[in-house]
Amino acid sequence: MALTFRATVDQPQRFARSKTVGAYFGLARRRYQSGDTDYDGRVSKCGDAMMCTALYEAAQVLLTRTQKWSWLKAWGMQVARRRGGCGGSGFLDSGIS
């Protein structure tokens, strides 16, 4: 995971803030603006496919293979239950893959 992140980012000085790295990976929320309508949509899904795959696999391992309980795993399980995830990781299918 770390090697994929490093290879994708390549030169960290390109990004002024850490938020722009998430947008580069395609994790920024889609924005719809038209007249009086203005809302944020789902994750845009535009970005580096290799990094999205690595993030998906890391989340899958965290939710299904790790034995130790953490706040991150608890949050992921809550999201999976709320979204009707299969096996605790179905919420990722519509988010970043």
Protein Blocks (a to p, Z undefined) as FASTA:
>chain_A
ZZmmmmmnopamlpmbfklmmmmnopaccdddehjbccddddekiacfklmmmmmmmmmm
mmmmpmbdcfklmmmmmmmmmnopghhimmmmmmmZZ
